[in-house]
Amino acid sequence: MKKISRINICLSACFLLLFTACKKQGPSIDDYFLNYKIPEVPVKADYTVGAFYYVNTAAFNANVKYTPLAGKYISSTTTGIPAATIQMHIEEAAAAKIDYFIFTIRSKTFEAANFKTDTTMLHSFLTAPNVSKMHFAIQFQFTATNYGVTLTGNNDANGNPRGTPIEANAAKLAGFYADMEAVGNFMSNPNYQKINGKPVLLINKAQDMNSNMDAANPGSMQPLFAEVRKRLSALGADAYIIGEQDNWTAPNNFFYKYQNSFDALYEANMVDNKGILDRNYLFGQMVDQNWAYWKQQLESWPAGGLTPGQKKMEFVPCIQAAYNYQIQAPTNTNLSITRSADWYKTYTNVAKRNASGSRLILVDSFNNFQFDTQIEPTQEYGTTFMDITRQAFKLN
């Protein structure tokens, strides 16, 4: 009996060892490439932070649960933002050490009324008595239909859609250049934001642009932007041009457009998960991986107008404090991102991990309450998100 017991014990021990060995060799959560924590990234030098500044009459509908310290300053009966509120916003942003506000400007040629509305708002900012505390930059709102641009049809010999390029209509092309010059006229303002000595120009929906001037490189926008830069230089503005691409997409899809055209690119609001829940549950890690890929790709591509010390294109992280689909569409079933100080801190670290050499950061937004992306102080959460922004991106 003792001999049998010893055999049983030995067999049990062997089985346990075999089970343990098999268990170690099998798949584990430790092997999952998104199973990591976003580390704290110390600030070794200041980042340059720009915040998008919004003007929208739908900003404070009944579903907005936060009240700015400045009060609900936009309604269906107001035009623009009151002068006193603009002054308060400048003080708040300066306290958070935000470097500049970004104002959207639409086409002067094809949307004259909207251009007037946009520039009137910008003029209100520029005439604020404390404006010297805050720089500004312009994002030009590129609307493909204004210029007759399409991305489909007009297939080449291989069946690839070339669409309708901007130069297909001489008047439309001239209008685009005129629009760029209209924006360039603001760049001589002493408060205009510069990056490495160059005034920064942002252009949204860069992937929707289409040019075919370069016969050797179909789809390349190099000749188009070479002319834009020439015209801006004539106004004394050697611009640093940042393009925007849709969120959760790969830059490689449009490499032929961007190379030798833009100086940098950013990805639109990643907080919009487009109905894919994993992007909420693993947000920090998924954005971190996405942006690391963007940064790697862009920094291997030639830029359109190199700044001192810059050899390739740059990636610019763009962050948000939260996102709420249901403010504008209460029946929307997408999962919103609940506002949280810890969540926002993590996002700032993801941004710092992936910023390129010029150390540029975009915050979308300062005051977009209609989607709850704002960092503007409110009665409910105070200056929390302004404080986190300052602490995350500035040395002192």
Buried (B, 14 or more C-beta within 10 A) or exposed (E): EEEEEEEEEEEEEEEEEEEEEEEEEEEEEEEEEEEEEBEEBEBEEEBBBBBBBBBEBEBBBEBBEBEBEBEEBBEEEEEBBBEEBBBBBBBBBBBBBBBBBBBBBBBBBBBEEBBEBBBEBBEBBBEBEEBEEBBBBBBBBBBBEBBBBBBEEBEEEEEEEBBBBBBBBEEBBEBBBBBBBBBBEBBEBEBBBBBBEBBBBBBBBBBBBBBBBBEEBBBBBBBBBBBBBEBBEEBEBBBBBBBBBBBBBEBEEBBBBBBBBBBBBBBBBBBBBEEEEEBBEBBBBBBBBBBBBBBEBBBEBEBBBBBEEBEBBBBBBBBBBBBBBEBEEEEEEBBBBEBBEEBBBBBBBBBBBBBBBBBBBBBBBBBBBBBBBBBBBBEEBEBBBBBBBBBBBBEE
